[in-house]
Amino acid sequence: MKIPFSPPYIDDSVINEVMDSLKSGWITTGPKVKALEGEVMKLTGAQAALGVNSWTSGTIMMLRWFGLGPDDEVIIPAYTYCATAMAVLWAGAKVVMVDCREDFNISVDAIRKAITPNTKAIIPVDIAGFPSDYKSIMSLVKEPEVRALFHPTNEVQRKLGRILVLNDSAHSLGAQLEDSPIGTNTDLTVFSLHAVKNITTAEGGMVCFNMPAPFDNEQLYKDMRLMTLNCQTKDAFTKSQAGGWRYDIVGKGMKVNMADINAAIGLAQIRQYDRLLAERKRIFNTYNEAFSAYDWAILPPCKAGGAESSYHVYALRIKDFTEQQRDDMIKEISRYDVAVNVHFVPLPMLTYYKQLGYDIADYPQAYENYKHEISLPVYPQLDDEKVKFVIEAVVKAHDAIANGRQA
């Protein structure tokens, strides 16, 4: 039996939605993108949602909108995918990395210690789909002493009057925090709709706007939609109509819009997301029940403290294993044709960030989480037989490594 790690969910409804887009003669930004934005708003409760071509471009765009400069700092966890840091760098600011908690997510205490007069934004990350502690983070940035440290350098920053919180929810579409869906917990939320995510558009992302008054989120959506299209005053559809060629460019825009042909995939999926999410939860619970019988298995967080995961991946940790033993165990699992992964290599361990001066020794919990983590597959196509096969492969691989019997 061969078990891939994260194939996209493609059924007849997805194929039909894509064919409808192809047959319509309009495949770039249009009605299907607008429909997908509406479905995300319905799912999350966000005041507005904007489709973009990736999580990274959407985050760069919003950090640029906030007006970051070369002396400004953005706090992110050291335990995340490189895009979190890359977005900050491409927006022109400095990355300040802090350590995480045992549950993988960013440490609020570490955030507090890292705040300086140059801090302009914080980007928490929902690792594997489990929400960060947004209540504490939002309370922190609103504290009088923290507000007093904030030094705005443009009108948008003055209007907010405090540090911006943009959550990296690449993994957590469908997650909940205190009965509130992820997407409404901070100022801005950016979801990924990449090929391996719970809902995919092949490549894509979604920016959810929940800026506080006096910001107008509907107007912000319109402004950012313009931004995604090079600040061109007419979209391609309007411009293509007879006599509609004339347009203007009204700002320094970007070209990061989502296309209808991509949105069609996600649109078909999100309309059945209740069922798809329940299937992911079924697999997660099956893993939990099986691995709870082994004292070497550290189960990932999924439902605790008012938070519930989106069940994106199963981030299993192997108690007392070294990084090398973990790597050997992955090789052993692969002998059974089961594909697993690691989420993530902490940023300070990657060449580029090491060259920038970050040192993993400064982030002990990030390394501790990473060194013995193995991500197991979670997706609706995994039936009970396949899940059982994955569990058996993991148990056999652990026993082989623990007892020095690897091939």
C-alpha positions in Angstrom: 0.0 0.0 0.0 1.4 3.4 -1.0 0.4 6.4 1.1 1.2 9.9 -0.3 1.6 12.8 2.2 -0.9 15.3 1.1 -2.7 14.9 -2.3 -5.3 17.5 -3.2 -9.0 16.5 -2.8 -10.4 16.4 -6.3 -13.9 15.0 -6.9 -16.5 15.5 -9.6 -17.7 18.8 -8.0 -14.2 20.2 -8.3 -13.8 19.0 -11.9 -17.2 20.4 -12.8 -16.5 23.8 -11.2 -13.2 24.1 -13.1 -14.9 23.0 -16.4 -17.5 25.6 -15.8 -14.8 28.2 -15.6 -13.1 27.0 -18.7 -16.3 26.9 -20.7 -17.2 30.4 -19.6 -14.4 31.9 -21.6 -13.2 33.8 -18.5 -10.4 32.2 -16.5 -8.7 35.1 -14.7 -10.1 37.2 -11.8 -13.9 37.3 -12.0 -17.1 35.8 -10.5 -15.5 32.6 -9.0 -12.9 34.6 -7.1 -15.7 36.8 -5.7 -17.8 33.7 -4.8 -14.8 32.1 -3.0 -14.2 35.3 -1.1 -17.9 35.2 0.0 -17.6 31.6 1.1 -14.5 32.4 3.2 -16.4 35.3 4.8 -19.2 33.0 5.6 -16.9 30.4 7.1 -14.8 32.8 9.2 -17.1 35.6 9.9 -14.5 38.1 8.5 -15.8 41.5 7.5 -14.1 41.2 4.1 -11.9 38.7 2.3 -9.6 39.1 -0.7 -8.3 36.4 -2.9 -4.6 36.6 -3.8 -2.1 34.3 -5.6 -0.3 33.2 -2.4 -0.1 33.6 1.3 3.3 35.3 0.8 2.2 37.9 -1.6 -0.9 38.7 0.4 1.2 39.3 3.5 3.8 41.4 1.7 1.0 43.5 0.4 -0.6 44.1 3.8 2.8 44.8 5.5 3.5 47.3 2.7 0.1 48.9 3.2 1.0 49.3 6.9 4.1 51.3 5.7 7.0 49.4 7.1 10.5 50.9 6.8 14.0 49.6 7.1 14.3 50.3 10.8 10.9 48.8 11.7 10.7 45.4 13.4 8.2 42.5 13.0 8.1 39.8 15.6 7.6 36.2 14.3 8.3 32.8 15.7 11.5 31.0 15.0 9.4 27.9 14.5 7.6 28.5 11.2 8.0 28.1 7.4 10.4 30.5 5.7 7.5 32.5 4.0 6.7 34.2 7.3 10.1 35.8 7.5 10.4 36.3 3.7 7.2 38.4 3.6 8.7 40.7 6.3 12.0 41.0 4.4 10.3 41.8 1.1 8.1 44.3 2.8 11.3 46.1 3.8 11.4 45.5 7.5 13.6 43.6 10.0 12.7 40.1 11.3 12.8 39.6 15.0 12.5 35.9 15.9 11.3 34.6 19.2 10.9 31.2 20.7 7.8 29.0 20.7 5.9 27.1 23.4 5.7 23.3 23.8 2.5 23.4 21.7 4.6 24.6 18.7 3.0 28.1 18.7 4.7 31.5 19.5 5.4 32.3 23.1 3.5 35.4 24.3 6.1 35.9 27.1 8.8 35.9 24.4 6.8 38.5 22.3 6.6 40.8 25.3 10.3 40.7 25.9 11.0 41.4 22.2 8.9 44.5 21.8 10.8 47.7 21.3 9.9 51.2 20.1 10.7 49.9 16.5 8.1 47.1 16.7 5.4 47.7 14.2 3.8 44.2 13.7 3.5 40.7 15.2 2.9 37.6 13.1 1.8 34.6 15.2 1.6 31.3 13.3 -1.0 28.5 13.8 1.4 25.5 13.4 -0.3 22.4 12.0 -3.7 24.2 12.3 -3.8 24.7 16.1 -4.6 28.4 16.9 -2.1 30.7 18.7 -3.1 32.5 21.9 -4.7 35.4 20.1 -6.6 36.7 23.2 -3.4 37.2 25.1 -1.6 38.7 22.1 -4.3 41.2 21.4 -4.5 42.1 25.1 -0.7 42.6 25.1 -0.6 45.1 22.1 -3.5 47.1 23.8 -1.7 47.5 27.1 -1.0 51.2 27.9 2.7 50.6 28.4 3.0 48.7 25.1 0.9 51.3 23.3 3.2 54.0 24.7 6.2 52.3 23.1 4.6 52.4 19.6 6.0 55.1 17.3 3.8 55.6 14.2 5.6 56.9 11.1 2.6 57.2 8.7 -1.1 57.9 8.7 -2.2 54.3 8.7 0.0 53.5 11.7 -1.3 56.6 13.5 -4.9 55.6 12.8 -4.3 52.2 14.4 -2.2 53.6 17.3 -0.6 50.3 18.3 1.3 47.3 17.0 -0.5 45.5 14.1 -1.3 41.8 14.6 -1.5 39.7 11.4 -2.0 36.0 12.0 -0.3 33.5 9.7 -3.1 31.1 9.4 -1.7 29.2 6.5 -2.7 26.0 8.2 -5.8 26.9 10.1 -8.8 27.6 7.9 -11.7 26.1 9.8 -10.0 26.2 13.2 -11.8 27.7 16.2 -10.8 29.7 19.2 -13.3 30.2 22.1 -16.2 29.4 19.7 -14.9 32.0 17.2 -13.6 30.9 13.9 -10.1 31.8 13.0 -10.2 34.8 10.7 -11.8 37.3 13.2 -9.3 37.1 16.1 -6.8 39.8 15.0 -6.5 42.8 12.7 -5.6 40.8 9.7 -5.6 37.1 8.9 -4.0 35.5 5.9 -4.8 31.9 4.9 -2.9 29.8 2.4 -4.8 27.9 -0.3 -1.7 26.1 -1.6 -1.9 22.6 -3.0 -1.3 20.8 0.3 -3.7 22.9 2.4 -7.2 21.8 3.7 -8.8 24.0 1.0 -6.7 24.6 -2.1 -6.8 26.7 -5.2 -3.5 25.0 -6.4 -1.7 28.2 -5.6 -3.4 31.0 -3.7 -4.2 32.8 -0.4 -7.0 34.8 1.2 -6.6 38.0 3.2 -9.3 38.5 5.9 -9.9 42.1 7.1 -11.0 42.8 10.6 -9.3 46.2 11.3 -10.9 48.1 14.2 -12.7 51.4 13.9 -12.2 53.9 12.4 -11.0 51.6 9.6 -13.6 50.7 7.0 -12.9 47.1 6.1 -15.1 47.1 3.0 -13.2 50.1 1.7 -9.9 48.5 2.6 -10.9 45.4 0.6 -11.6 47.7 -2.4 -8.3 49.5 -2.0 -6.3 46.2 -1.7 -8.2 44.6 -4.6 -7.0 47.6 -6.7 -3.5 47.0 -5.3 -3.5 43.3 -6.4 -4.1 44.5 -10.0 -1.3 47.0 -10.4 -3.6 49.7 -9.1 -5.3 49.7 -12.5 -8.7 51.4 -12.4 -10.4 48.8 -14.6 -10.1 45.1 -14.1 -9.3 42.9 -17.2 -13.0 41.9 -17.7 -14.2 45.5 -17.7 -11.3 46.6 -19.9 -12.0 43.9 -22.4 -15.6 45.1 -23.2 -16.2 46.9 -26.4 -15.0 50.5 -26.0 -13.8 49.9 -22.5 -10.1 50.1 -23.2 -9.2 53.3 -21.4 -7.8 52.9 -17.8 -5.5 54.7 -15.4 -2.8 53.6 -12.9 -3.4 55.3 -9.6 -0.6 53.9 -7.3 2.4 51.7 -6.9 0.5 48.4 -7.3 1.4 44.7 -7.3 0.3 41.8 -9.6 -0.9 39.3 -7.0 -4.5 38.6 -7.9 -6.2 35.2 -7.8 -7.6 33.7 -11.1 -11.1 32.2 -11.5 -9.6 29.0 -12.8 -7.8 28.6 -9.4 -10.7 29.8 -7.4 -13.0 27.2 -8.9 -11.0 24.4 -7.2 -11.3 26.0 -3.8 -14.9 27.0 -4.4 -16.0 23.4 -4.9 -14.1 22.2 -1.9 -15.2 24.9 0.6 -18.8 24.3 -0.2 -18.4 20.8 1.3 -15.8 21.7 4.0 -18.0 20.6 6.9 -17.7 17.1 5.6 -14.1 17.3 4.6 -13.1 18.8 8.0 -15.0 16.0 9.8 -13.0 13.5 7.8 -9.7 15.1 8.9 -10.9 15.1 12.5 -11.8 11.3 12.2 -8.2 10.6 11.1 -6.7 12.8 13.8 -8.8 11.0 16.5 -7.9 7.6 15.2 -4.2 8.6 15.5 -4.8 9.9 19.0 -6.5 6.7 20.1 -3.7 4.5 18.7 -0.7 6.5 19.8 -2.0 7.2 23.3 -1.2 3.6 24.0 2.6 4.2 23.6 4.6 6.2 26.2 7.1 7.3 23.5 4.4 9.2 21.6 3.8 12.9 22.3 0.4 13.7 20.8 -0.1 17.0 19.1 -2.5 19.7 20.4 -5.9 19.5 18.8 -8.5 20.7 21.3 -7.4 22.5 24.4 -8.0 25.8 26.2 -10.9 26.8 24.1 -9.0 26.2 20.9 -9.7 23.6 18.2 -7.4 22.7 15.4 -8.2 22.6 11.6 -6.6 19.2 11.7 -4.2 20.1 9.0 -1.3 17.7 9.8 -0.6 15.3 12.7 2.5 16.7 14.3 3.6 13.6 16.3 6.7 13.9 18.5 8.9 10.9 19.6 9.8 11.2 23.2 13.6 11.2 24.0 14.6 10.8 20.3 17.5 12.8 18.9 17.3 14.6 15.6 19.3 11.8 14.0 17.0 9.1 15.4 14.0 11.0 14.1 15.6 11.2 10.7 16.3 7.5 10.8 12.8 6.8 11.8 11.5 8.7 8.8 13.7 6.6 6.5 12.3 3.5 8.2 8.7 4.6 7.7 9.4 5.3 4.0 10.3 1.6 3.6 6.6 0.9 4.0 5.8 3.5 1.2 4.3 5.9 3.7 5.2 9.5 3.1 5.7 11.7 6.1 7.1 15.1 6.6 8.6 17.5 9.2 6.9 20.8 10.2 9.2 22.7 10.3 13.0 23.2 10.2 13.3 26.2 12.5 14.4 29.3 10.5 17.7 29.8 12.4 18.8 26.4 11.2 18.4 27.3 7.5 21.5 28.7 5.7 20.0 32.0 4.6 18.9 32.9 8.2 22.1 31.7 9.7 24.0 34.0 7.4 21.8 36.9 8.7 23.0 36.1 12.2 20.2 34.0 13.8 21.3 31.1 16.0 19.2 28.1 16.9 20.8 28.1 20.4 18.7 31.2 21.1 15.5 29.3 20.5 15.7 26.1 22.6 12.0 25.2 22.6 11.9 25.5 18.8 14.7 23.1 18.4 13.3 20.7 21.1 10.0 20.6 19.2 11.7 20.1 15.8 14.2 17.5 16.7 11.7 14.7 17.3 8.7 15.8 15.2 7.2 13.7 12.4 4.2 15.0 10.5 1.7 12.2 9.6 -0.7 12.5 6.6 -4.2 13.8 7.3 -6.6 14.1 4.3 -10.2 12.9 3.5 -9.1 10.2 1.1 -7.4 8.2 3.9 -9.9 5.5 4.8 -9.7 3.5 8.0 -7.5 0.8 6.4 -5.0 3.3 5.2 -4.9 5.1 8.5 -4.3 1.8 10.3 -1.5 1.0 7.8 0.2 4.4 8.6 -0.1 3.7 12.4 1.5 0.3 12.0 4.3 1.7 9.9 5.1 4.3 12.5 5.0 1.8 15.4 7.3 -0.6 13.5 9.7 2.1 12.5 9.9 3.4 16.1 10.6 -0.1 17.5 13.3 -0.6 14.8 15.1 2.6 15.7 14.6 2.4 19.4 16.1 -1.2 19.4 18.8 -0.5 16.9 17.3 -2.7 14.2 17.0 -0.2 11.3 17.9 -1.4 7.8 
